[in-house]
Amino acid sequence: MKDRIPKIYSPLPCDLLPGPLREYVIAASEVLRCDPVGPAMSCLAGCAASIGNARNLEVKPNTDYRPANLWFCLISGSGSRKTAQIKMPLAPFHKMQVASYEQYKQDKQQYEQDKRAAQRDGLDYPDPPTYKRFTVDDITIEGLCSALAQTPRGLLCGKDELAGWVKGFDKYRSGGGDVEQWLTIYDAGTVQVDRKGTDPIVIPRAFVSIIGGIQPAVFRRCFDGEFMENGLLARFMVAAPPRQSSRHTEAQLPQETI
């Protein structure tokens, strides 16, 4: 693994980013005192999740279509503010998630009232409300499919520590298969979960964009061997930027970049 990690770091060519995104990434890196690649990864993961299944890239006419799915891994040591680099650009997603949950609670309460009234009067009652998801964190494949069933466009998985995602594979499945399912998800393929005593969950186009951070030594332990050979690591765009000074800065995000 060590021999495969480049010794020289090539900075992110920020000039290739679209104007508004470039301005935000540069401003965020100044605020957080970090290399621009961290905020850029997080922004691009969010953009990919926003596109989701709404668009495909036609690589070859009528034969090869690729989803807008992007997976990122930010390698950075403890105290390098990698959590902030991941979370700050994705704040709009989390705000939408909280607002969606609050709306779901209100709709659920109204549904329960309407259901009781309909049962009392012998009438049909409406279908229960759905909880629209934008992000997922610690979640099983079955739970992920349940969330994707409610949000078929796709989801964003933002992990402060990507090692927790890797270590969670097959945690609740005696038969295994989580890695294979995630490899399918990268290509926005069909994922099916069979459940005892109820109907299976089938997601025709399972789309999940991923951004996560990990420490260098943990990265080597998690992705060496099996996950190098089965192609899981190859799905990620990986960056290990040099650490910058942690001195205090008065820099703030300009309102026009948010």
C-alpha positions in Angstrom: 0.0 0.0 0.0 2.8 2.5 0.9 4.5 2.0 -2.5 1.2 3.0 -4.2 0.8 6.3 -2.5 2.4 9.2 -4.5 5.2 11.0 -2.7 4.5 14.4 -4.3 1.2 16.1 -3.8 -0.4 17.8 -6.8 -2.7 20.7 -5.8 -6.3 20.8 -6.9 -6.6 22.9 -10.1 -9.3 25.2 -8.7 -9.5 27.1 -11.9 -11.3 24.1 -13.5 -14.2 24.4 -11.1 -17.3 26.4 -12.1 -17.1 30.0 -11.0 -19.5 30.0 -8.0 -18.1 26.6 -6.8 -14.5 27.8 -7.2 -15.2 31.0 -5.2 -16.8 29.0 -2.3 -14.0 26.4 -2.2 -11.2 29.0 -2.1 -13.1 31.0 0.6 -13.8 27.8 2.7 -10.2 26.8 2.5 -9.1 30.2 3.9 -11.7 30.0 6.7 -10.7 26.5 7.7 -7.0 26.9 7.0 -6.9 23.8 4.8 -6.1 22.8 1.3 -8.9 23.5 -1.1 -9.3 19.8 -2.1 -11.2 19.0 1.1 -14.0 21.5 0.7 -14.0 20.8 -3.1 -14.6 17.1 -2.5 -17.5 17.8 -0.2 -19.0 20.3 -2.7 -18.7 17.9 -5.6 -20.2 15.0 -3.6 -23.2 17.3 -2.8 -23.5 18.3 -6.4 -23.5 14.6 -7.5 -26.2 13.8 -4.9 -28.3 16.7 -6.1 -28.2 15.4 -9.7 -28.8 11.9 -8.6 -30.8 9.8 -11.0 -32.1 12.8 -12.8 -29.3 12.7 -15.4 -26.9 10.2 -16.9 -23.7 10.7 -18.9 -23.8 9.1 -22.3 -20.3 7.8 -22.8 -21.1 5.9 -26.0 -24.3 6.5 -28.0 -27.0 4.1 -27.0 -24.6 1.7 -25.3 -22.9 3.1 -22.2 -24.6 5.4 -19.7 -22.8 6.4 -16.5 -24.5 7.9 -13.4 -23.3 11.2 -11.9 -22.2 9.2 -8.8 -19.0 10.4 -7.0 -17.2 8.8 -4.1 -14.5 10.8 -2.2 -12.0 9.9 0.5 -10.1 12.6 2.3 -7.0 11.3 4.1 -5.9 13.7 6.8 -4.5 13.4 10.3 -6.1 14.1 13.6 -6.6 17.8 14.3 -6.6 18.8 10.6 -10.2 19.9 10.6 -11.3 17.3 8.1 -14.7 17.0 9.8 -15.3 20.7 9.2 -14.0 20.4 5.6 -16.7 17.7 5.0 -19.6 19.2 7.0 -19.4 22.9 6.2 -20.1 22.6 2.5 -22.9 20.1 3.2 -24.8 22.3 5.7 -27.7 22.9 3.2 -28.3 19.2 3.0 -28.5 18.8 6.7 -30.8 21.8 7.0 -33.1 20.3 4.4 -33.0 17.0 6.3 -34.0 18.6 9.6 -36.8 20.5 7.9 -38.0 17.4 6.1 -38.2 15.5 9.4 -40.1 18.2 11.2 -42.6 18.3 8.3 -42.9 14.5 8.5 -43.7 14.6 12.2 -46.5 17.1 11.6 -47.8 15.0 8.7 -47.7 11.9 10.8 -49.6 13.5 13.6 -52.3 14.7 11.2 -52.4 11.2 9.5 -53.0 9.5 12.9 -55.9 11.9 13.6 -57.4 11.4 10.1 -57.0 7.6 10.4 -58.9 7.5 13.7 -61.7 9.6 12.4 -62.0 7.5 9.3 -62.0 4.3 11.3 -64.7 5.7 13.5 -66.9 6.7 10.6 -66.2 3.5 8.6 -64.4 5.4 5.8 -61.2 4.7 3.9 -58.2 6.6 5.2 -55.2 8.0 3.2 -51.8 6.5 2.9 -49.3 7.3 5.6 -46.9 10.2 5.0 -43.4 9.5 3.8 -40.2 10.8 5.3 -38.1 12.3 2.5 -34.4 11.7 3.0 -31.5 13.7 1.6 -28.6 12.2 3.7 -27.8 8.9 5.3 -25.1 8.1 7.8 -24.9 4.9 9.8 -27.3 2.7 8.0 -27.6 -1.0 7.0 -28.2 -2.0 3.4 -31.8 -2.8 4.3 -32.3 0.6 5.9 -30.6 2.3 3.0 -33.0 0.6 0.5 -35.9 1.7 2.6 -34.6 5.3 2.5 -34.0 5.1 -1.3 -37.5 3.8 -1.8 -38.8 7.1 -0.4 -36.1 9.1 -2.3 -35.5 7.4 -5.6 -33.5 10.3 -7.0 -30.6 9.4 -4.7 -28.9 10.2 -1.4 -25.8 11.7 0.1 -23.7 9.7 2.6 -21.3 12.0 4.5 -19.0 10.2 7.0 -16.7 12.0 9.4 -14.8 8.8 9.7 -15.0 6.5 6.7 -13.5 3.7 8.7 -16.8 3.3 10.5 -18.6 2.7 7.2 -16.1 0.0 6.1 -16.1 -1.7 9.5 -19.9 -1.8 9.4 -20.0 -4.1 6.4 -22.0 -7.3 7.1 -22.3 -6.3 10.8 -26.0 -7.3 10.8 -25.9 -9.9 8.0 -24.8 -13.5 8.6 -24.6 -14.2 4.9 -22.4 -11.2 4.0 -22.7 -9.3 0.7 -22.7 -5.7 1.8 -19.5 -4.9 -0.2 -21.0 -6.4 -3.4 -24.2 -4.3 -2.8 -22.1 -1.1 -2.4 -20.2 -1.9 -5.6 -23.6 -2.1 -7.4 -24.7 1.2 -5.8 -21.6 2.9 -7.2 -22.9 2.2 -10.7 -26.5 3.0 -9.7 -27.5 -0.6 -10.3 -30.4 -2.6 -9.1 -30.3 -3.6 -5.4 -32.7 -6.0 -3.8 -33.2 -6.8 -0.1 -35.3 -9.9 0.8 -37.0 -9.7 4.2 -38.7 -12.5 6.1 -42.4 -12.2 6.4 -42.8 -9.3 4.1 -42.3 -8.1 0.5 -38.7 -7.6 -0.8 -37.4 -4.1 -1.4 -36.2 -3.5 -4.9 -34.4 -0.3 -5.9 -34.0 -0.2 -9.7 -31.4 2.5 -9.6 -29.7 2.7 -6.2 -27.8 6.0 -6.1 -25.7 7.1 -3.1 -22.9 9.7 -3.3 -20.2 9.4 -0.6 -17.7 11.8 1.0 -15.7 10.6 4.0 -12.5 11.4 6.0 -10.0 9.0 7.4 -6.6 9.1 9.1 -3.5 7.8 7.1 -2.8 4.8 9.3 -6.4 3.8 9.5 -6.7 4.2 5.7 -3.9 1.6 5.2 -5.6 -0.8 7.6 -9.1 -0.5 6.2 -8.4 -0.5 2.4 -5.4 -2.9 2.1 -5.9 -6.5 1.0 -9.6 -7.4 0.3 -10.9 -4.0 -0.4 -8.0 -3.2 -2.7 -8.6 -6.4 -4.7 -12.4 -6.3 -5.0 -12.3 -2.8 -6.4 -13.9 -0.9 -3.6 -11.0 1.5 -3.1 -10.8 2.0 -6.9 -14.3 3.6 -6.8 -13.0 6.4 -4.6 -11.3 9.6 -5.6 -8.6 9.9 -2.9 -6.7 12.9 -1.7 -4.1 13.3 1.0 -3.3 17.0 1.1 -0.4 18.5 3.1 -1.3 19.7 6.6 -1.5 23.5 6.9 -0.9 25.8 9.9 -3.6 25.7 12.5 -3.2 29.4 13.5 -6.3 31.4 14.0 -7.7 33.4 11.1 -10.4 36.1 11.0 -11.4 35.0 7.5 -15.2 34.4 7.0 -17.3 33.1 4.2 -18.6 36.0 2.0 -22.4 35.9 2.0 -22.4 35.8 -1.9 -20.5 32.4 -1.8 -23.0 30.7 0.5 
